[in-house]
Amino acid sequence: MTKRFPSLSTYGVGWSARRRAALIAIGLACLLAVAGATAYFTGGNEEPHPAASSPTPTSSSSPEDEAREPEPTTGSVPRPPRISDPVAFAKQAAMMLWSYDTRTTSREQQLTGMEAWMTKETQYSDWASISAQVPDPTLWSRMADQQQYATATAAEAHYPAAFKQALAEDPAAIAKAYIYAVTVTGKQRIAWAKGGGGAEDRSVTLAVQCRPSADCSLVAIAPRVAP
């Protein structure tokens, strides 16, 4: 039987607290304690925008937002979609993180394609938490030898309870960085040479930035928070 190698989306789950430094710096860990949530939203030196209204548990995206499918860019990594709704964008970002194709995409191409999804505001971007999802060169090479690839679907996405509570307590706080926490659940289907394959359920909480009148971008993979 063909040996199955670790999937891209499970690689890096155990990375150390040191690699979360940038994430902690912008306060995502505060989602674990509502009392500290304001520090997350008020970080940075930018002038505040008008206060945003409290988000709803489900996506408020329009059919047009959902319909704009990403287009291929670097290898098999899709181009970031032009979506202004945090929940709709997070679903697309999760599927991007859970998908790969070692048959057509090098490790360097995978990283380059993923980086295109990141916010350009470096004070918030935690590239380490995203790039940690990609296996090291040796493992990627072994996966390529087995022609391993994965596709993904996102079944549901919502704002975690801690995020909603924090925002309800201080709705104006988000107007500094416009960063939202969104938990996405879905399924990843993996296949490799000689008919090997399988499917696994997936769940991830992402931090996404969606400033008014601008497309969303990816900030980080957030710490575990209550659903």
C-alpha positions as CSV (number, residue, x, y, z in Angstrom):
1,M,0.0,0.0,0.0
2,T,1.3,3.5,-0.8
3,K,2.4,5.3,2.3
4,R,0.5,8.4,3.1
5,F,2.5,11.4,4.2
6,P,1.3,14.2,6.6
7,S,-1.1,16.6,5.0
8,L,-0.3,20.2,4.4
9,S,-3.0,21.5,6.7
10,T,-1.9,19.5,9.7
11,Y,1.8,20.3,9.4
12,G,3.0,22.9,11.9
13,V,0.2,22.5,14.4
14,G,2.7,22.1,17.2
15,W,4.8,25.1,16.5
16,S,6.0,26.8,19.6
17,A,4.8,29.9,21.4
18,R,7.8,31.8,20.1
19,R,6.4,31.5,16.6
20,R,3.2,33.1,17.7
21,A,5.0,36.3,18.9
22,A,3.6,38.5,16.1
23,L,0.1,37.2,16.7
24,I,0.3,37.9,20.4
25,A,1.7,41.3,19.8
26,I,-1.5,42.4,18.1
27,G,-3.6,40.9,20.8
28,L,-5.2,37.9,19.3
29,A,-4.5,36.0,22.4
30,C,-6.9,38.4,24.1
31,L,-9.8,36.6,22.4
32,L,-9.2,34.0,25.1
33,A,-10.1,36.6,27.7
34,V,-12.7,39.1,26.9
35,A,-11.5,41.5,29.5
36,G,-8.3,42.0,27.5
37,A,-9.9,42.2,24.0
38,T,-9.8,45.9,23.6
39,A,-6.0,45.8,23.5
40,Y,-6.2,43.7,20.3
41,F,-8.4,46.1,18.4
42,T,-6.7,49.3,19.4
43,G,-3.2,48.4,18.5
44,G,-1.3,50.4,15.9
45,N,-0.9,54.1,15.2
46,E,-3.4,54.7,12.5
47,E,-6.2,57.2,12.7
48,P,-9.5,55.6,13.7
49,H,-12.3,55.2,11.2
50,P,-16.0,55.5,12.1
51,A,-17.1,52.7,14.5
52,A,-18.2,49.5,12.9
53,S,-21.4,47.8,13.9
54,S,-21.3,44.5,15.8
55,P,-20.9,41.6,13.5
56,T,-23.5,38.9,13.1
57,P,-22.8,35.2,13.6
58,T,-23.2,34.4,10.0
59,S,-21.9,36.0,6.8
60,S,-23.5,39.2,5.5
61,S,-21.8,38.8,2.1
62,S,-23.7,39.4,-1.0
63,P,-24.1,36.7,-3.7
64,E,-21.7,38.7,-5.8
65,D,-19.0,38.4,-3.0
66,E,-19.5,34.6,-2.8
67,A,-19.5,34.3,-6.6
68,R,-16.1,35.9,-7.2
69,E,-14.0,32.7,-7.4
70,P,-10.2,33.1,-7.0
71,E,-8.2,32.7,-10.2
72,P,-5.0,30.6,-10.4
73,T,-1.8,32.5,-9.9
74,T,1.3,30.9,-8.4
75,G,1.3,27.2,-9.1
76,S,-2.0,25.8,-7.7
77,V,-2.5,28.5,-5.1
78,P,-5.5,30.6,-6.0
79,R,-5.4,34.4,-6.2
80,P,-6.9,36.1,-3.2
81,P,-10.5,36.9,-4.0
82,R,-11.8,40.5,-4.0
83,I,-14.2,40.1,-1.1
84,S,-15.1,42.8,1.5
85,D,-17.0,40.5,3.9
86,P,-14.8,38.9,6.7
87,V,-16.8,35.6,6.8
88,A,-16.8,35.1,3.1
89,F,-13.1,35.9,2.8
90,A,-12.2,33.6,5.7
91,K,-14.0,30.7,4.0
92,Q,-11.9,31.2,0.8
93,A,-8.7,31.6,2.9
94,A,-9.3,28.4,4.8
95,M,-9.9,26.5,1.5
96,M,-6.6,28.0,0.2
97,L,-4.7,26.8,3.3
98,W,-6.2,23.3,3.1
99,S,-5.5,22.9,-0.6
100,Y,-2.2,22.2,-2.4
101,D,-0.9,20.2,-5.4
102,T,2.7,19.0,-5.2
103,R,2.3,17.7,-8.8
104,T,2.3,21.2,-10.2
105,T,3.5,23.5,-7.5
106,S,6.9,23.8,-5.8
107,R,7.2,24.6,-2.1
108,E,8.5,28.1,-3.0
109,Q,5.5,28.7,-5.3
110,Q,3.2,27.5,-2.5
111,L,4.7,30.0,-0.1
112,T,4.7,32.9,-2.6
113,G,1.0,32.2,-3.5
114,M,0.0,32.1,0.2
115,E,1.9,35.3,1.0
116,A,-0.2,37.2,-1.7
117,W,-3.2,36.7,0.7
118,M,-1.5,38.6,3.6
119,T,-2.3,42.1,4.8
120,K,0.3,44.6,3.7
121,E,0.1,46.3,7.1
122,T,3.2,44.7,8.6
123,Q,2.4,45.7,12.2
124,Y,-0.5,43.2,12.1
125,S,0.7,40.5,9.7
126,D,1.8,37.2,11.3
127,W,3.3,35.4,8.3
128,A,5.0,32.9,10.6
129,S,1.6,31.4,11.6
130,I,0.7,31.0,7.9
131,S,4.0,29.8,6.5
132,A,4.2,27.2,9.3
133,Q,1.4,25.3,7.5
134,V,3.9,24.4,4.7
135,P,6.1,21.3,5.2
136,D,9.8,21.6,5.2
137,P,11.6,21.1,1.9
138,T,12.4,17.4,2.6
139,L,8.8,16.5,3.4
140,W,7.4,18.5,0.5
141,S,9.8,16.6,-1.8
142,R,8.5,13.3,-0.4
143,M,4.9,14.4,-0.9
144,A,5.8,15.4,-4.5
145,D,7.3,11.9,-5.1
146,Q,3.9,10.5,-4.2
147,Q,2.1,13.1,-6.3
148,Q,0.1,14.2,-3.3
149,Y,-2.5,16.9,-3.6
150,A,-5.5,18.1,-1.6
151,T,-8.8,19.9,-2.3
152,A,-11.0,21.5,0.2
153,T,-14.5,22.8,0.9
154,A,-15.7,25.2,3.6
155,A,-19.1,24.2,5.0
156,E,-19.6,26.9,7.6
157,A,-18.0,30.0,9.1
158,H,-18.8,32.3,12.0
159,Y,-17.5,34.8,14.5
160,P,-16.3,33.1,17.7
161,A,-18.3,33.8,20.9
162,A,-15.4,35.6,22.6
163,F,-14.9,37.9,19.6
164,K,-18.6,38.8,19.5
165,Q,-18.7,39.5,23.2
166,A,-15.6,41.7,23.1
167,L,-17.0,43.7,20.2
168,A,-20.4,44.1,21.9
169,E,-18.7,45.5,24.9
170,D,-16.7,48.0,22.9
171,P,-18.0,48.3,19.3
172,A,-15.8,51.3,18.5
173,A,-12.6,49.4,19.3
174,I,-12.4,47.6,16.0
175,A,-12.1,50.9,14.1
176,K,-8.4,50.9,14.5
177,A,-7.4,47.8,12.6
178,Y,-10.6,46.3,11.4
179,I,-9.4,42.8,12.2
180,Y,-12.0,40.1,12.6
181,A,-11.7,36.6,14.0
182,V,-13.6,34.0,12.0
183,T,-13.8,30.2,12.7
184,V,-14.2,28.1,9.5
185,T,-15.1,24.4,9.4
186,G,-14.9,22.2,6.3
187,K,-13.5,19.1,4.8
188,Q,-10.1,18.3,3.1
189,R,-9.8,15.6,0.5
190,I,-6.3,14.2,0.0
191,A,-5.1,12.0,-2.8
192,W,-1.8,10.5,-3.9
193,A,-0.3,8.1,-6.4
194,K,-1.8,4.7,-7.2
195,G,-5.3,5.6,-6.1
196,G,-4.5,6.5,-2.5
197,G,-6.7,9.0,-0.8
198,G,-8.9,10.0,2.1
199,A,-10.9,12.9,3.6
200,E,-10.7,14.7,6.9
201,D,-12.8,17.3,8.7
202,R,-11.0,20.6,9.2
203,S,-11.5,23.6,11.5
204,V,-9.4,26.8,11.8
205,T,-9.8,30.3,13.3
206,L,-8.4,33.0,11.1
207,A,-7.8,36.7,11.7
208,V,-8.7,38.7,8.7
209,Q,-8.5,42.4,8.0
210,C,-11.4,44.1,6.2
211,R,-11.2,47.8,6.1
212,P,-14.2,49.8,4.8
213,S,-14.2,50.1,1.0
214,A,-11.3,47.7,0.7
215,D,-10.9,44.0,-0.1
216,C,-10.1,41.7,2.8
217,S,-6.7,40.2,3.5
218,L,-5.3,37.5,5.8
219,V,-3.6,38.4,9.1
220,A,-2.9,35.2,10.9
221,I,-4.1,31.8,12.1
222,A,-5.6,32.8,15.5
223,P,-5.1,30.9,18.8
224,R,-7.8,28.5,19.7
225,V,-10.9,30.3,20.9
226,A,-14.3,29.2,22.1
227,P,-16.7,28.6,19.2
